[in-house]
């Protein structure tokens, strides 16, 4: 391994385990700088930095370590990954596996890291960057196609079409506000869009990333290795996030194989887009969510402790005397506890959603009905209830609250329908339809003058309610960036429409 050292990202199942292992690993090898975390999302975000040379994943079947490795591999196919842990037999694409637990195995882990980094160094040395360019001049056009055009005669319409496509390509490369590029089989630039780099065109054309001085060496090598991986394996690298510290810039890059008229790979086509503003917004949201979680913990601790003291004191008083007023106090304690639970739910479920996944709406509705519905009631699912992009835990809580609200106001025999929505956007002919889903019941409905008030925290028409159930629904909707509309159902009951969801294709 290079004497200059390397930065290792260590991911464990929790922060304390990560800290202990990270410190032990750094102490075992002075040349290793170790960053550690117990959060998989944080670890994968850190991998976008070019200085990270290796990922160590502490094996834990309970937290889906293999899934983490597969996710990392999809964006970082050549990043050295070492799996570590007691009984570690991880069936995943890793470069080394170290079985062990505790200080005695740390040196073995450090040795494995150095071995995989040495393998990476040898791989890079094996690239013959000095090879002359081998680009085919016109790879998308075969001699057979040219001869056919000449034999048949190049008519006016065919010539117009060819000129149109040629000029369209030039216009695209001239004006598109992203970094679009075409490279040959050696990873050298053949064409690039001019919007960002017009003054540096000469440095790009004919050179691979590692032959240029425009970015840091670590980043250039990562980009070049990705190029060769795509070209040699015919596999795309899609939506890979990259951070350039010197520019304080976040990019997202995709690269796909470029094939000639016979289907052989002759290079790649790639696109890189600046997503710095989006990443800054995500980081701001994460900070806000962390502050909200901290507030929730303080509220929970500072209110529940004195509440428990009051309950204990009440139990002692009940042993000494019998008074109807004591029941009132007990009811008040119970109500305070319910309010605390709901306030914490507001804080938890109202945090802006960053990480989403495909959620089966029908399956989630059935689960929610099992929790919040009624045995004598009926849940009806529309034929076209599909899959939406969202947070599965919050979506289930949203449906549970709507089902509970229906049972509370329409009675135990309520009939609740869940169906999808796809309607034309108002005043926007030809635009994409608005997608969403609706939850409707056959109860008494909600008067128009109350439809905004019911979504406010603390508003309730039930003397025993806390008034937070629909407020939590509204917060979950807003946290996803959706819209909630309250209206009438076909049966005259309440209908809650959640609009702006992203449907997931089957």
C-alpha positions as CSV (number, residue, x, y, z in Angstrom):
1,X,0.0,0.0,0.0
2,X,1.2,3.6,-0.7
3,X,3.1,5.2,2.1
4,X,0.7,8.2,1.8
5,X,-2.0,6.1,3.4
6,X,-5.7,5.6,2.7
7,X,-9.1,6.6,4.0
8,X,-11.4,3.7,5.1
9,X,-15.1,4.0,5.6
10,X,-16.3,1.6,8.3
11,X,-20.0,0.7,8.6
12,X,-21.3,-1.2,11.6
13,X,-24.9,-1.9,12.9
14,X,-24.7,0.9,15.5
15,X,-22.7,4.0,16.2
16,X,-20.9,2.7,19.4
17,X,-19.7,-0.5,17.7
18,X,-18.5,1.5,14.7
19,X,-16.6,3.9,17.0
20,X,-14.9,1.1,18.9
21,X,-13.8,-0.8,15.8
22,X,-12.9,2.4,13.9
23,X,-10.5,3.5,16.7
24,X,-9.0,0.1,17.1
25,X,-8.4,-0.1,13.3
26,X,-6.8,3.4,13.2
27,X,-4.5,2.5,16.1
28,X,-3.5,-0.8,14.4
29,X,-2.3,1.0,11.3
30,X,-0.9,4.5,11.3
31,X,-1.4,4.8,7.6
32,X,-5.1,4.2,7.8
33,X,-7.5,7.1,8.3
34,X,-10.8,5.6,9.5
35,X,-14.2,7.2,9.3
36,X,-16.9,5.2,11.1
37,X,-20.7,5.3,11.2
38,X,-23.6,3.2,12.3
39,X,-25.9,4.6,9.5
40,X,-25.9,2.9,6.1
41,X,-27.2,6.0,4.3
42,X,-24.5,8.2,5.8
43,X,-21.9,5.6,4.8
44,X,-23.0,5.5,1.2
45,X,-23.1,9.3,1.0
46,X,-19.5,9.4,2.3
47,X,-18.4,7.0,-0.5
48,X,-19.1,9.8,-3.0
49,X,-15.9,11.6,-1.7
50,X,-12.9,10.6,-3.9
51,X,-10.6,10.1,-0.9
52,X,-12.4,7.1,0.4
53,X,-10.4,4.1,-0.9
54,X,-12.1,1.2,0.9
55,X,-15.3,0.2,2.6
56,X,-15.4,-2.1,5.6
57,X,-18.8,-3.6,6.4
58,X,-19.3,-5.2,9.8
59,X,-21.4,-8.3,9.1
60,X,-24.9,-8.3,10.7
61,X,-27.7,-10.3,9.1
62,X,-30.3,-8.5,11.2
63,X,-29.6,-5.2,9.5
64,X,-29.3,-6.5,6.0
65,X,-25.5,-6.2,5.5
66,X,-25.7,-8.1,2.2
67,X,-28.2,-5.6,0.9
68,X,-25.9,-2.7,1.7
69,X,-23.1,-4.3,-0.2
70,X,-25.3,-4.9,-3.2
71,X,-26.5,-1.3,-3.2
72,X,-22.9,0.0,-3.0
73,X,-21.8,-2.3,-5.8
74,X,-24.5,-1.0,-8.1
75,X,-22.8,2.5,-8.0
76,X,-19.2,1.6,-7.1
77,X,-18.4,-1.6,-9.0
78,X,-14.6,-1.3,-8.4
79,X,-14.5,0.1,-4.8
80,X,-12.6,-2.3,-2.5
81,X,-15.0,-3.8,0.0
82,X,-14.0,-5.9,3.1
83,X,-16.6,-7.8,5.1
84,X,-15.7,-8.3,8.8
85,X,-17.4,-10.1,11.7
86,X,-17.8,-13.2,13.8
87,X,-19.1,-16.0,11.6
88,X,-18.9,-13.8,8.6
89,X,-19.9,-15.8,5.5
90,X,-21.4,-12.9,3.6
91,X,-22.7,-14.1,0.2
92,X,-22.1,-10.9,-1.5
93,X,-19.6,-9.2,-3.9
94,X,-16.8,-8.3,-1.6
95,X,-13.0,-8.3,-2.2
96,X,-12.1,-9.9,1.2
97,X,-13.8,-11.6,4.2
98,X,-12.3,-11.5,7.7
99,X,-13.9,-13.6,10.4
100,X,-13.3,-12.2,13.8
101,X,-14.6,-10.3,16.8
102,X,-12.7,-8.1,19.1
103,X,-9.1,-6.7,19.4
104,X,-7.4,-10.0,18.4
105,X,-8.8,-9.9,14.9
106,X,-8.1,-6.2,14.2
107,X,-4.7,-6.8,12.7
108,X,-6.2,-9.4,10.4
109,X,-8.7,-6.8,9.2
110,X,-6.0,-4.3,8.7
111,X,-3.9,-6.8,6.7
112,X,-6.9,-7.6,4.5
113,X,-7.5,-3.9,3.8
114,X,-3.9,-3.4,2.8
115,X,-4.1,-6.4,0.5
116,X,-7.1,-5.2,-1.4
117,X,-5.6,-1.7,-1.7
118,X,-2.4,-3.2,-3.1
119,X,-4.6,-5.1,-5.6
120,X,-6.2,-1.9,-6.7
121,X,-2.8,-0.2,-7.1
122,X,-1.6,-3.1,-9.3
123,X,-4.7,-2.9,-11.4
124,X,-4.2,0.8,-12.0
125,X,-0.5,0.3,-12.9
126,X,-1.6,-2.3,-15.4
127,X,-3.6,0.2,-17.5
128,X,-1.5,1.3,-20.5
129,X,-2.5,4.9,-20.6
130,X,0.1,5.6,-23.3
131,X,-1.7,3.4,-25.9
132,X,-2.6,5.5,-28.9
133,X,-6.3,6.2,-29.5
134,X,-8.1,3.3,-31.2
135,X,-11.4,5.1,-32.0
136,X,-13.2,4.0,-35.1
137,X,-13.9,7.1,-37.2
138,X,-17.6,6.3,-37.9
139,X,-18.6,3.4,-35.6
140,X,-22.3,3.8,-36.0
141,X,-22.1,3.5,-39.8
142,X,-21.1,0.3,-41.6
143,X,-19.7,0.1,-45.1
144,X,-22.8,-1.9,-46.0
145,X,-25.1,1.0,-45.1
146,X,-23.0,3.5,-47.1
147,X,-23.0,1.2,-50.1
148,X,-26.7,0.7,-49.9
149,X,-27.3,4.5,-49.9
150,X,-25.0,5.0,-52.8
151,X,-26.5,2.1,-54.8
152,X,-30.1,3.2,-54.2
153,X,-29.3,6.8,-54.8
154,X,-29.4,9.4,-52.0
155,X,-32.8,11.0,-52.4
156,X,-33.7,14.4,-51.1
157,X,-35.7,13.2,-48.1
158,X,-33.0,10.8,-47.0
159,X,-30.4,13.6,-47.3
160,X,-32.7,16.0,-45.3
161,X,-33.1,13.4,-42.5
162,X,-29.3,12.8,-42.3
163,X,-28.6,16.5,-42.2
164,X,-31.3,17.0,-39.6
165,X,-29.8,14.3,-37.3
166,X,-26.3,15.7,-37.7
167,X,-27.4,19.3,-36.9
168,X,-29.5,18.0,-34.0
169,X,-26.5,16.3,-32.5
170,X,-24.4,19.5,-32.9
171,X,-27.1,21.6,-31.3
172,X,-27.4,19.1,-28.4
173,X,-23.6,19.2,-27.7
174,X,-23.6,23.0,-28.1
175,X,-26.5,23.9,-25.8
176,X,-27.4,21.2,-23.3
177,X,-26.8,22.5,-19.8
178,X,-25.1,19.3,-18.5
179,X,-21.8,17.6,-19.1
180,X,-22.5,15.1,-21.9
181,X,-19.6,13.2,-23.4
182,X,-18.6,10.3,-25.7
183,X,-15.4,8.3,-25.1
184,X,-13.6,5.6,-27.1
185,X,-12.5,2.2,-25.9
186,X,-9.5,3.7,-24.1
187,X,-11.7,6.1,-22.1
188,X,-10.5,9.1,-24.2
189,X,-12.9,11.9,-25.0
190,X,-14.2,12.1,-28.5
191,X,-17.1,14.6,-28.1
192,X,-18.2,16.7,-25.1
193,X,-21.0,19.3,-24.6
194,X,-19.6,22.8,-24.7
195,X,-21.9,24.6,-22.1
196,X,-19.5,24.0,-19.2
197,X,-16.1,23.5,-20.7
198,X,-15.9,25.4,-24.0
199,X,-12.6,27.1,-22.9
200,X,-11.1,23.7,-22.0
201,X,-12.1,21.7,-25.1
202,X,-8.5,21.1,-26.2
203,X,-7.7,19.5,-22.9
204,X,-10.6,17.1,-23.1
205,X,-10.5,15.9,-26.7
206,X,-8.2,12.9,-27.1
207,X,-7.5,12.5,-23.4
208,X,-8.8,10.2,-20.6
209,X,-9.6,11.6,-17.2
210,X,-6.3,10.5,-15.7
211,X,-4.4,12.3,-18.5
212,X,-6.0,15.7,-17.5
213,X,-5.4,18.0,-14.6
214,X,-8.9,19.4,-14.2
215,X,-9.9,17.4,-11.1
216,X,-8.2,15.7,-8.2
217,X,-6.2,12.6,-9.0
218,X,-8.4,10.3,-6.8
219,X,-11.5,11.5,-8.6
220,X,-9.9,11.1,-12.0
221,X,-8.9,7.6,-11.3
222,X,-12.4,6.7,-10.1
223,X,-13.9,8.1,-13.2
224,X,-11.4,6.4,-15.5
225,X,-11.9,3.0,-13.8
226,X,-15.6,3.3,-14.2
227,X,-15.1,4.0,-17.9
228,X,-13.1,0.9,-18.4
229,X,-15.5,-1.2,-16.3
230,X,-18.5,-0.1,-18.5
231,X,-16.5,-0.7,-21.7
232,X,-15.0,-4.1,-20.8
233,X,-18.2,-5.5,-19.1
234,X,-20.9,-3.8,-21.2
235,X,-22.6,-2.8,-17.9
236,X,-24.0,0.7,-17.2
237,X,-23.2,2.7,-14.2
238,X,-26.3,4.7,-13.3
239,X,-27.0,7.7,-11.0
240,X,-23.6,7.5,-9.2
241,X,-23.2,10.5,-6.8
242,X,-19.8,12.1,-6.7
243,X,-18.4,14.9,-4.5
244,X,-15.6,17.1,-5.6
245,X,-14.2,18.8,-2.4
246,X,-12.0,21.3,-4.2
247,X,-15.1,22.7,-6.0
248,X,-17.5,21.9,-3.2
249,X,-19.7,20.4,-5.9
250,X,-22.0,17.3,-6.0
251,X,-22.5,15.5,-9.3
252,X,-24.6,12.6,-10.4
253,X,-23.2,10.5,-13.3
254,X,-24.5,7.8,-15.6
255,X,-22.5,5.9,-18.2
256,X,-23.7,3.4,-20.7
257,X,-21.8,1.3,-23.3
258,X,-21.6,2.7,-26.9
259,X,-22.0,0.1,-29.6
260,X,-21.2,0.2,-33.3
261,X,-23.4,-0.9,-36.2
262,X,-22.5,-4.6,-35.5
263,X,-23.3,-4.4,-31.8
264,X,-19.6,-4.3,-30.6
265,X,-18.7,-1.9,-27.8
266,X,-16.6,1.0,-29.1
267,X,-16.7,3.2,-26.1
268,X,-19.3,4.8,-23.8
269,X,-21.8,7.6,-23.6
270,X,-22.0,9.5,-20.3
271,X,-23.7,12.4,-18.7
272,X,-22.8,14.3,-15.5
273,X,-25.2,16.7,-13.9
274,X,-24.5,19.2,-11.0
275,X,-26.8,18.4,-8.1
276,X,-25.2,20.6,-5.5
277,X,-28.4,22.6,-4.8
278,X,-30.3,19.4,-4.2
279,X,-27.7,17.9,-1.9
280,X,-27.6,21.1,0.1
281,X,-31.4,21.0,0.5
282,X,-31.2,17.3,1.6
283,X,-28.5,18.2,4.2
284,X,-30.6,21.1,5.4
285,X,-33.6,18.7,5.8
286,X,-31.6,16.2,7.6
287,X,-30.4,18.8,10.1
288,X,-34.0,20.0,10.6
289,X,-35.1,16.4,11.2
290,X,-32.3,15.8,13.7
291,X,-33.3,18.9,15.6
292,X,-36.9,17.7,15.6
293,X,-35.9,14.3,16.9
294,X,-33.9,16.0,19.6
295,X,-36.9,18.1,20.6
296,X,-39.1,15.0,20.7
297,X,-36.7,13.2,23.0
298,X,-36.6,16.2,25.4
299,X,-40.4,16.5,25.4
300,X,-40.8,12.8,26.0
301,X,-38.2,12.7,28.9
302,X,-39.2,16.0,30.6
303,X,-42.9,15.2,30.5
304,X,-43.1,11.5,31.1
305,X,-40.9,11.5,34.2
306,X,-43.0,14.0,36.2
307,X,-46.2,12.3,34.9
308,X,-44.9,9.0,36.2
309,X,-44.2,10.6,39.6
310,X,-47.8,12.0,39.6
311,X,-49.2,8.6,38.8
312,X,-47.2,6.9,41.6
313,X,-48.3,9.5,44.1
314,X,-51.9,9.1,43.0
315,X,-51.6,5.3,43.5
316,X,-50.5,6.0,47.1
317,X,-53.3,8.4,47.7
318,X,-55.8,5.9,46.5
319,X,-54.6,3.4,49.1
320,X,-55.4,6.0,51.9
321,X,-58.7,7.4,50.7
322,X,-61.7,6.9,48.4
323,X,-62.9,9.9,46.4
324,X,-64.5,10.3,43.0
325,X,-62.1,13.1,42.3
326,X,-59.3,10.6,42.1
327,X,-60.8,9.1,39.0
328,X,-60.8,12.5,37.4
329,X,-57.1,12.9,38.2
330,X,-56.4,9.4,36.7
331,X,-58.3,10.3,33.6
332,X,-56.3,13.5,33.3
333,X,-53.1,11.6,33.6
334,X,-54.2,9.2,30.9
335,X,-55.1,12.1,28.6
336,X,-51.8,13.8,29.1
337,X,-50.0,10.5,28.2
338,X,-52.1,10.3,25.0
339,X,-51.2,13.9,24.1
340,X,-47.5,13.2,24.6
341,X,-47.8,10.1,22.3
342,X,-49.5,12.2,19.7
343,X,-47.1,15.1,19.9
344,X,-44.2,12.7,19.5
345,X,-45.9,11.1,16.5
346,X,-46.3,14.6,15.0
347,X,-42.6,15.2,15.4
348,X,-41.6,11.8,14.1
349,X,-43.9,11.5,11.1
350,X,-43.8,15.2,10.1
351,X,-40.1,15.0,9.3
352,X,-39.4,15.6,5.6
353,X,-39.1,12.3,3.7
354,X,-35.7,11.9,2.0
355,X,-35.3,8.1,1.5
356,X,-38.3,6.4,-0.2
357,X,-39.0,3.0,-1.7
358,X,-41.8,1.3,-3.7
359,X,-44.7,0.6,-1.3
360,X,-47.6,-1.8,-2.2
361,X,-50.6,0.3,-1.3
362,X,-53.1,-2.6,-1.2
363,X,-50.8,-4.7,1.1
364,X,-50.2,-1.7,3.3
365,X,-53.9,-1.0,3.6
366,X,-54.7,-4.5,4.6
367,X,-52.0,-4.3,7.3
368,X,-53.4,-1.0,8.5
369,X,-56.9,-2.3,8.6
370,X,-55.8,-5.2,10.8
371,X,-54.4,-2.7,13.3
372,X,-57.0,0.1,13.1
373,X,-60.1,-1.3,11.5
374,X,-63.0,-3.2,13.0
375,X,-64.1,-6.8,12.6
376,X,-67.7,-5.8,11.8
377,X,-66.5,-3.2,9.3
378,X,-65.4,-3.7,5.7
379,X,-62.3,-2.7,3.8
380,X,-62.8,-2.5,0.0
381,X,-59.8,-2.2,-2.3
382,X,-60.1,-0.8,-5.8
383,X,-59.1,-3.0,-8.7
384,X,-56.3,-0.6,-9.7
385,X,-54.7,0.1,-6.3
386,X,-51.0,-0.1,-7.2
387,X,-47.6,0.8,-5.8
388,X,-46.4,4.3,-4.8
389,X,-43.0,5.8,-4.0
390,X,-42.9,6.7,-0.3
391,X,-41.9,5.8,3.3
392,X,-43.6,2.5,4.1
393,X,-43.9,3.1,7.9
394,X,-45.4,6.5,7.5
395,X,-47.8,5.4,4.8
396,X,-49.1,2.6,7.1
397,X,-49.6,5.1,9.9
398,X,-51.4,7.5,7.5
399,X,-53.9,4.7,6.6
400,X,-54.3,3.6,10.2
401,X,-55.2,7.1,11.3
402,X,-57.7,7.5,8.5
403,X,-59.3,4.0,9.2
404,X,-59.5,4.9,13.0
405,X,-61.1,8.2,12.1
406,X,-63.7,6.4,10.0
407,X,-64.5,3.8,12.7
408,X,-64.7,6.6,15.3
409,X,-67.2,8.8,13.4
410,X,-69.1,6.2,11.2
411,X,-69.3,3.4,13.7
412,X,-67.9,-0.1,13.8
413,X,-69.9,-1.3,10.8
414,X,-68.2,1.3,8.5
415,X,-67.4,0.5,4.9
416,X,-64.0,2.0,3.9
417,X,-62.8,2.1,0.3
418,X,-59.2,2.6,-0.9
419,X,-58.7,3.4,-4.6
420,X,-56.2,5.0,-6.9
421,X,-56.5,8.3,-8.6
422,X,-55.4,9.4,-12.1
423,X,-57.1,12.5,-13.3
424,X,-56.2,15.3,-15.8
425,X,-54.3,18.3,-14.4
426,X,-56.7,21.2,-14.3
427,X,-56.2,23.9,-16.9
428,X,-53.2,22.0,-18.3
429,X,-54.4,20.0,-21.4
430,X,-51.9,17.5,-22.6
431,X,-49.9,17.4,-19.4
432,X,-49.2,14.4,-17.2
433,X,-52.2,13.3,-15.1
434,X,-52.3,13.8,-11.4
435,X,-51.8,10.6,-9.5
436,X,-52.8,9.7,-6.0
437,X,-55.1,7.6,-3.9
438,X,-58.2,8.1,-1.9
439,X,-59.7,6.7,1.4
440,X,-63.5,7.1,1.6
441,X,-66.1,5.9,4.0
442,X,-69.9,5.7,4.2
443,X,-70.3,7.6,7.4
444,X,-71.9,11.0,8.1
445,X,-69.2,13.0,6.3
446,X,-67.5,16.2,7.3
447,X,-69.2,19.6,7.0
448,X,-67.4,22.0,4.6
449,X,-66.8,24.5,7.3
450,X,-64.8,22.0,9.3
451,X,-62.6,20.5,6.5
452,X,-59.6,22.7,7.1
453,X,-60.0,22.8,10.9
454,X,-59.9,19.0,11.3
455,X,-56.3,19.0,10.0
456,X,-55.1,21.3,12.7
457,X,-53.3,19.8,15.7
458,X,-55.6,19.6,18.8
459,X,-58.9,20.1,16.9
460,X,-61.5,17.5,17.8
461,X,-65.2,17.1,17.9
462,X,-64.8,14.1,20.4
463,X,-64.5,15.0,24.0
464,X,-62.3,11.9,24.5
465,X,-60.1,12.6,21.5
466,X,-56.7,14.4,21.4
467,X,-57.3,16.0,18.0
468,X,-54.0,14.8,16.6
469,X,-55.0,11.9,14.4
470,X,-55.8,13.8,11.2
471,X,-53.0,16.4,11.9
472,X,-50.6,13.5,11.8
473,X,-52.1,12.4,8.4
474,X,-51.7,15.9,7.1
475,X,-48.1,16.1,8.3
476,X,-47.2,12.7,6.6
477,X,-48.7,13.9,3.4
478,X,-46.8,17.2,3.5
479,X,-43.6,15.4,4.5
480,X,-43.8,13.5,1.2
481,X,-44.5,16.7,-0.8
482,X,-48.0,15.6,-1.6
483,X,-51.4,17.3,-1.2
484,X,-54.4,16.4,1.0
485,X,-57.9,17.2,-0.1
486,X,-61.0,16.5,2.1
487,X,-64.3,16.1,0.2
488,X,-67.5,14.0,0.1
489,X,-67.5,10.3,-0.8
490,X,-70.1,8.8,-3.2
491,X,-72.0,7.4,-0.2
492,X,-72.1,10.8,1.5
493,X,-69.3,10.1,3.9
494,X,-65.8,11.5,4.2
495,X,-63.2,11.2,1.4
496,X,-59.6,12.0,1.8
497,X,-57.6,12.4,-1.4
498,X,-53.8,12.2,-1.3
499,X,-52.6,13.7,-4.6
500,X,-49.2,14.1,-6.2
501,X,-47.8,10.6,-5.5
502,X,-45.4,8.9,-7.8
503,X,-46.7,5.6,-9.1
504,X,-44.2,2.8,-9.5
505,X,-44.5,0.7,-12.7
506,X,-45.0,-3.1,-12.2
